[in-house]
Amino acid sequence: MPLTVHSQPVRTSRLRRMAVGAVLGCLLVTMGSGCVFRRMTIESDPPGALAKVDGKEVGYTPCSFSFLYYGTREIQLLKDGYQTLTVMQKVQTPWYQWPGIEFLADNFSPQKITDRQTFRYTMQRQQVPPSNELIQRGRSFRSQAEFGQ
């Protein structure tokens, strides 16, 4: 009979430890679900321009892609019949991504946070000089080449 008296507290303490472990496990799973997704969208007028960010092609406008870091990015848009547009674009850091707060937002937010940054650009048409002007410039270059100037 004394064996039964001693086994009851052992059994309840084991159950208590298992319950505490299960609760802590659930808390860790829920607390770890917070996450910040960063999404950048580039739009152009006219649409359909090839977009490059920091020298890497990301698609044809309008296009969206994920990014990791904030700061200044080189955005380049290319389209036939339009002047190439190159912009040094500052990507603003939201308050919840400031150092210190960022750790909490990335790891302990109760829900997914999506930071969407959209940039719109207007491209200028390529300026084509009149054909008679091109012919005159060609003749000028030819005469300079002939006389070594």
C-alpha angles and dihedrals in degrees: 000000000000087000090061092050092053096044093056096064091043090053094048093047090051091049090047091052091048091050092049090048091050092049092048090048091052090048092051092049093050095042092049093054093082113106139159119224117197117206126179123196124194120197128181139190106250099033121224099061118144107249123209124185116196089345096307122113111241100174144275119309129297089044135150130200140165122256135185108202136051124216135084118335130190107232118190126186122195128185133156112258093021134090114257108256119212119182133176098220122194111219105210119228112228118228093253089060096055114120111280095016089057092067091054094046093047097046112022107031110125090223142029114275119207119198108200118192117186125190124189125196135182116215123212122230116253110259109232114194118226114273095244089056090051091050091050092049090049092052090048092052091047093052091047090052093048093052095039096241 
